[in-house]
């Protein structure tokens, strides 16, 4: 876990301890556009989820709108993006799919591979006589 600071327009930065889970950029689905939306999802040390939203407005004039909200569950994040923000469900599903994969990696890491003896320990293996019963 690390300290994360998210900037928000017109409000104090949101600072918490947690881990980054996933980031999506709507240009992945919508293609090149003058204005785009970037979402990032974090899991806080307390177990909640923090959604960071950055909207890049390049037309008609350049502005960057930043926000961040805290949610109790990952399902609440999807509901907010799709319903409250009227965002495309494919973007919400892309973000949450990546986040769920990252959560599995963090919570159930692959165990390390077994360690084997060096090859030199096996060099004399064929030279020994093995008695047969």
Short mmCIF file of the C-alpha atoms (twelve columns), coordinates in Angstrom:
data_MODEL
# 
_entry.id   MODEL 
# 
loop_
_atom_site.group_PDB 
_atom_site.id 
_atom_site.type_symbol 
_atom_site.label_atom_id 
_atom_site.label_alt_id 
_atom_site.label_comp_id 
_atom_site.label_asym_id 
_atom_site.label_seq_id 
_atom_site.Cartn_x 
_atom_site.Cartn_y 
_atom_site.Cartn_z 
_atom_site.pdbx_PDB_model_num 
ATOM 1   C CA . UNK A 1   0.000   0.000   0.000   1 
ATOM 2   C CA . UNK A 2   1.198   3.487   -0.788  1 
ATOM 3   C CA . UNK A 3   -0.014  7.006   -0.207  1 
ATOM 4   C CA . UNK A 4   -2.059  8.221   -3.182  1 
ATOM 5   C CA . UNK A 5   -2.992  11.850  -3.854  1 
ATOM 6   C CA . UNK A 6   -5.757  12.616  -6.346  1 
ATOM 7   C CA . UNK A 7   -6.331  16.188  -7.512  1 
ATOM 8   C CA . UNK A 8   -9.897  17.513  -7.693  1 
ATOM 9   C CA . UNK A 9   -11.031 20.784  -9.285  1 
ATOM 10  C CA . UNK A 10  -12.436 23.198  -6.721  1 
ATOM 11  C CA . UNK A 11  -11.845 20.826  -3.803  1 
ATOM 12  C CA . UNK A 12  -8.978  19.646  -1.652  1 
ATOM 13  C CA . UNK A 13  -6.892  16.759  -2.933  1 
ATOM 14  C CA . UNK A 14  -8.117  13.338  -1.870  1 
ATOM 15  C CA . UNK A 15  -5.274  11.611  -0.021  1 
ATOM 16  C CA . UNK A 16  -5.433  7.978   1.120   1 
ATOM 17  C CA . UNK A 17  -3.394  4.800   1.452   1 
ATOM 18  C CA . UNK A 18  -4.176  2.213   -1.155  1 
ATOM 19  C CA . UNK A 19  -3.218  0.565   -4.414  1 
ATOM 20  C CA . UNK A 20  -3.904  1.341   -8.057  1 
ATOM 21  C CA . UNK A 21  -6.090  -1.299  -9.702  1 
ATOM 22  C CA . UNK A 22  -6.799  -0.149  -13.253 1 
ATOM 23  C CA . UNK A 23  -6.965  2.770   -15.672 1 
ATOM 24  C CA . UNK A 24  -9.002  3.152   -18.861 1 
ATOM 25  C CA . UNK A 25  -9.156  5.864   -21.472 1 
ATOM 26  C CA . UNK A 26  -12.390 6.079   -23.459 1 
ATOM 27  C CA . UNK A 27  -10.393 6.537   -26.669 1 
ATOM 28  C CA . UNK A 28  -9.703  2.790   -26.462 1 
ATOM 29  C CA . UNK A 29  -13.361 2.256   -27.432 1 
ATOM 30  C CA . UNK A 30  -14.417 5.549   -29.014 1 
ATOM 31  C CA . UNK A 31  -11.354 6.244   -31.141 1 
ATOM 32  C CA . UNK A 32  -9.494  9.526   -31.510 1 
ATOM 33  C CA . UNK A 33  -11.487 12.502  -30.248 1 
ATOM 34  C CA . UNK A 34  -10.701 16.085  -29.237 1 
ATOM 35  C CA . UNK A 35  -12.249 15.480  -25.802 1 
ATOM 36  C CA . UNK A 36  -11.811 12.293  -23.793 1 
ATOM 37  C CA . UNK A 37  -12.399 10.742  -20.389 1 
ATOM 38  C CA . UNK A 38  -9.867  8.848   -18.328 1 
ATOM 39  C CA . UNK A 39  -10.915 6.744   -15.334 1 
ATOM 40  C CA . UNK A 40  -8.699  5.128   -12.707 1 
ATOM 41  C CA . UNK A 41  -9.783  2.849   -9.901  1 
ATOM 42  C CA . UNK A 42  -7.990  2.351   -6.595  1 
ATOM 43  C CA . UNK A 43  -8.615  0.130   -3.584  1 
ATOM 44  C CA . UNK A 44  -8.121  1.897   -0.272  1 
ATOM 45  C CA . UNK A 45  -6.435  0.370   2.742   1 
ATOM 46  C CA . UNK A 46  -9.822  0.544   4.489   1 
ATOM 47  C CA . UNK A 47  -11.350 -1.697  1.788   1 
ATOM 48  C CA . UNK A 48  -13.327 0.897   -0.165  1 
ATOM 49  C CA . UNK A 49  -12.842 1.882   -3.799  1 
ATOM 50  C CA . UNK A 50  -11.797 5.292   -5.098  1 
ATOM 51  C CA . UNK A 51  -12.711 6.346   -8.621  1 
ATOM 52  C CA . UNK A 52  -10.608 9.072   -10.195 1 
ATOM 53  C CA . UNK A 53  -12.054 10.834  -13.215 1 
ATOM 54  C CA . UNK A 54  -10.170 13.167  -15.543 1 
ATOM 55  C CA . UNK A 55  -12.011 14.773  -18.445 1 
ATOM 56  C CA . UNK A 56  -9.825  16.442  -21.074 1 
ATOM 57  C CA . UNK A 57  -11.654 19.223  -22.917 1 
ATOM 58  C CA . UNK A 58  -9.558  20.428  -25.830 1 
ATOM 59  C CA . UNK A 59  -12.354 21.912  -27.892 1 
ATOM 60  C CA . UNK A 60  -13.498 24.698  -27.912 1 
ATOM 61  C CA . UNK A 61  -10.809 25.622  -25.348 1 
ATOM 62  C CA . UNK A 62  -8.386  23.549  -23.328 1 
ATOM 63  C CA . UNK A 63  -9.506  22.544  -19.812 1 
ATOM 64  C CA . UNK A 64  -8.907  19.554  -17.568 1 
ATOM 65  C CA . UNK A 65  -11.636 18.581  -15.110 1 
ATOM 66  C CA . UNK A 66  -10.553 16.325  -12.251 1 
ATOM 67  C CA . UNK A 67  -12.651 14.557  -9.661  1 
ATOM 68  C CA . UNK A 68  -12.500 11.621  -7.258  1 
ATOM 69  C CA . UNK A 69  -15.185 9.793   -5.289  1 
ATOM 70  C CA . UNK A 70  -15.181 6.997   -2.707  1 
ATOM 71  C CA . UNK A 71  -17.434 3.923   -3.003  1 
ATOM 72  C CA . UNK A 72  -18.111 0.964   -0.717  1 
ATOM 73  C CA . UNK A 73  -18.243 -1.691  -3.440  1 
ATOM 74  C CA . UNK A 74  -17.054 -2.235  -6.974  1 
ATOM 75  C CA . UNK A 75  -20.701 -2.630  -8.093  1 
ATOM 76  C CA . UNK A 76  -21.404 0.910   -6.824  1 
ATOM 77  C CA . UNK A 77  -18.599 2.195   -9.064  1 
ATOM 78  C CA . UNK A 78  -20.202 0.625   -12.157 1 
ATOM 79  C CA . UNK A 79  -23.625 1.983   -11.238 1 
ATOM 80  C CA . UNK A 80  -22.199 5.485   -10.804 1 
ATOM 81  C CA . UNK A 81  -20.290 5.485   -14.119 1 
ATOM 82  C CA . UNK A 82  -23.186 4.073   -16.168 1 
ATOM 83  C CA . UNK A 83  -26.184 5.678   -14.443 1 
ATOM 84  C CA . UNK A 84  -25.069 8.909   -12.781 1 
ATOM 85  C CA . UNK A 85  -22.444 9.872   -15.387 1 
ATOM 86  C CA . UNK A 86  -24.320 8.415   -18.358 1 
ATOM 87  C CA . UNK A 87  -21.087 6.747   -19.369 1 
ATOM 88  C CA . UNK A 88  -20.970 3.853   -21.823 1 
ATOM 89  C CA . UNK A 89  -21.218 0.502   -20.071 1 
ATOM 90  C CA . UNK A 90  -18.325 -0.868  -22.138 1 
ATOM 91  C CA . UNK A 91  -15.973 1.658   -20.489 1 
ATOM 92  C CA . UNK A 92  -17.254 0.786   -17.006 1 
ATOM 93  C CA . UNK A 93  -17.008 -2.933  -17.765 1 
ATOM 94  C CA . UNK A 94  -13.486 -2.494  -19.171 1 
ATOM 95  C CA . UNK A 95  -12.354 -0.648  -16.051 1 
ATOM 96  C CA . UNK A 96  -13.946 -3.116  -13.652 1 
ATOM 97  C CA . UNK A 97  -12.715 -6.156  -15.594 1 
ATOM 98  C CA . UNK A 98  -9.137  -4.911  -15.353 1 
ATOM 99  C CA . UNK A 99  -9.633  -4.026  -11.691 1 
ATOM 100 C CA . UNK A 100 -10.975 -7.488  -10.849 1 
ATOM 101 C CA . UNK A 101 -7.982  -9.154  -12.549 1 
ATOM 102 C CA . UNK A 102 -5.619  -6.929  -10.568 1 
ATOM 103 C CA . UNK A 103 -7.450  -7.714  -7.309  1 
ATOM 104 C CA . UNK A 104 -7.008  -11.448 -8.005  1 
ATOM 105 C CA . UNK A 105 -3.275  -10.874 -8.614  1 
ATOM 106 C CA . UNK A 106 -2.922  -8.927  -5.372  1 
ATOM 107 C CA . UNK A 107 -5.056  -11.202 -3.198  1 
ATOM 108 C CA . UNK A 108 -4.029  -14.602 -4.632  1 
ATOM 109 C CA . UNK A 109 -0.505  -14.217 -5.986  1 
ATOM 110 C CA . UNK A 110 1.010   -17.105 -7.905  1 
ATOM 111 C CA . UNK A 111 3.310   -19.008 -5.558  1 
ATOM 112 C CA . UNK A 112 7.016   -18.942 -6.405  1 
ATOM 113 C CA . UNK A 113 8.412   -21.757 -8.522  1 
ATOM 114 C CA . UNK A 114 10.190  -24.540 -6.611  1 
ATOM 115 C CA . UNK A 115 13.935  -24.217 -6.261  1 
ATOM 116 C CA . UNK A 116 16.037  -27.045 -7.687  1 
ATOM 117 C CA . UNK A 117 19.571  -28.087 -6.848  1 
ATOM 118 C CA . UNK A 118 22.287  -26.896 -9.226  1 
ATOM 119 C CA . UNK A 119 23.085  -29.146 -12.189 1 
ATOM 120 C CA . UNK A 120 26.501  -29.947 -10.684 1 
ATOM 121 C CA . UNK A 121 24.742  -31.878 -7.901  1 
ATOM 122 C CA . UNK A 122 23.329  -34.273 -10.521 1 
ATOM 123 C CA . UNK A 123 26.481  -34.809 -12.635 1 
ATOM 124 C CA . UNK A 124 27.530  -37.981 -10.822 1 
ATOM 125 C CA . UNK A 125 24.011  -39.390 -10.729 1 
ATOM 126 C CA . UNK A 126 24.505  -41.712 -13.722 1 
ATOM 127 C CA . UNK A 127 27.886  -42.942 -12.461 1 
ATOM 128 C CA . UNK A 128 26.523  -44.458 -9.262  1 
ATOM 129 C CA . UNK A 129 25.410  -48.039 -9.198  1 
ATOM 130 C CA . UNK A 130 21.875  -48.441 -8.072  1 
ATOM 131 C CA . UNK A 131 21.147  -51.869 -6.611  1 
ATOM 132 C CA . UNK A 132 18.039  -53.524 -7.956  1 
ATOM 133 C CA . UNK A 133 15.924  -55.580 -5.628  1 
# 
